Amino acid sequence: MSNDKQQKWEACYQHADISSATPAQVLTQNTHLLPPTGRALDLACGRAGNAQFLAKRGFQVDAFDYSSSVIQALTDFNAKAIHPKVWHSEKDSLAEQHYHIIIVSYFLQRDLFPSLINALKTGGLLFYQTWSQQCIDQSGPRNPDFRLQQGELLSLCAKMRIMFYREEGAQGNPQQGVRNQAWVIAEKA
């Protein structure tokens, strides 16, 4: 990652308020699919809303992010079930068959999907929520490279069993539902 991008993310999280972080809706609206306990990964964790949500439910959670500022804030937050780590997707790898749950929200690196799937234990679940190119407003990144094409998330998870998928685009009443995003929950067979 370029130095400019690193500086951008460090500035974004320099004064991160970990205590006010919120989990992704794909996770909160589908908690009934979670196993009772296990090991989880909150990848590109940001302020670690997903990690905190899972830790409160008894999971041991690795929280990985590129920003050392957010990882330091999370370390200072001192949640015993959360294990923060600075992680660079371009050079760091994920442990194979290590996680029962992986959650990724608002981060897209297409070539990382095989590693994500490989990092799940058999029967493990991937919860993924990010921006879609089918959008009704200006929320999310402007660069289409960081937004999914219609149906792309399904293609990226094609080797998995799809348990839940949501991508509403602009159909119907755009003031209701989930817009600008695609969600998936997929199980490693």
N, C-alpha and C positions, 0 to 999 in steps of 0.2 A: 504494500500500500504506500502511496506517495506520502511525503512529509506533510504536504498541505492537507490531505485527508486525515492524517493522524492528528494534526493540530486542530482540525475542525472537531473531531470526536473528543479530544481531550478538553477543548473549551466547552463543548456541549455538556460534559459530565463533571467539570471541575468542581462544581458546587452541587452535585447530585444529592437530592433528598431521597434517600433510600426508603425512609419510612412511609412516604406517600405514594410509592410505586403501586401500580395496579396490574393485575394479570390480564392476559389476552382472553378475549371473549370465547375463542374456540375451546379454551381450557375451562373457563368458569361455567359455560353453558353445557358442558359435557363431562362433568365430574363423575357421573355415573359409570363411565367407561374406564376409569382409573382402577388399577389393581389396588389392593389394600395397603401395600407398602412396596418398597423396592428402591432402586437407584435411578435417579433422573438427571437429565442434562437440560439446562436452560442455556441455549447457544445464542450468542450475541445478546446477552442478557440485559444490557442497558441497566436500568435501576433495579433489576431483578424482581419485578413483580411476580413473574411466573415461579421463580425459585422460592420466594417467600410463601406463595400460595401452596406449593407442593411440600415444602418443609413443614408447614402447619398441619399437613395431612399425613405426616409420618415418613416422608421420603427423605433419603440422603441425597442431596442435590449438588451437582457440580454446576457452577455458574461461570461461564466463559464469556469474555468480551475482549475486544481489541484495545479498549481504553483502560490504561493503567489507573487513571483517575477514578473511574467508576469501580474498578476492582479494589482500590484502596478504600473507597467509601464503604463498599460492601464488607471488606475485612474489618473496618472500624465498627460497623453495625453489629458485628459479633453474633451472628446467628449460628449456633453450633451445628445445625444440620445442613448448612450451606457452605460449600467449599469453593471460594472464588479463585479464578486463575486468569491471568492475561493470556489470551489465545489468539494466534495469527492464522487465519484460515489458509493463507498462501503457503505456510511452511509447517504448521503444527498438524498432527494427526489426531484422530480419535481412537480410543481403545476399541478393539473388536469385540462384539457381542457382550457389551458391558452394561447397557442401560435397559431398564424396563420401559422408561418414558423418555422421549426427547421432545422438547418444545422449542419452536423457533417462531418468533413473531417480529414482523416488520424488518426482516433481513432476507436478502435474496442473493444467493451465489449458486447458480444452477449446477456447476460442476461439483458441488459439495454433496449432492443427493446420494450418490453411491456410498460415500463415506458415512453419511447419516444412517442409511439403511444397514450398512455393515456394523455400525456401532450398537445397533439394537440387538437384544437377545431375541431368540425365536419367541414369537407371541408378543414382542414389545410393540409399543405404540408411538407413532410420530404424530404430534399435534403441530400443524403448520398454519400460520395466518400471516398473509402479507398483501401488499398492494397489487391491484389489478389494473391493466390498461383500460378496461371498461370502467370509466369513472364518470361521475356526475358533477364533481366539483374539483377544486384545486388541492385537496388534501393529499398528502403523500409526496413522494419525490417527483420531480418534473421529468427526469431522464427516463425514457421508456425501458432502458436496459435494466432498471431496478423495479420494473412492474411486470407482472405476469401477463402473457397473452391469454385469450379466452381458452380454457381447457388445459392450459400448460401444466398446471399443478397436478392434474390427473395423469398426464403423460410422465411427469417426473417421478410419480409414485406407481407407475404401471406394474412393477414387479411385486407390489404389495397388495394386500386385501383392503380395499377401500371400505371403511365403516361409515364415514360421514363426509359429505362434500357440500360446499355452499359457494356459489358465485352468482350473484343476482344481476349484475350489470345495471342497465338502466330500465329494465322491464317494470311495468306497473307503476305504482306510486313511488317515485324516487325519494320521497320524504320518510318512507318506512323501510324497514328491513336492514340488511347489511349491504352497503354500497362501497364501491371503490376497492373491494378486497376479494380474495379467494381464501377459503378455509378447507383444510382436509384433516381427517384423522384416518391413519392407515396403519394396518397391522403387518408386521414382518411375518411372513408365512414360515 
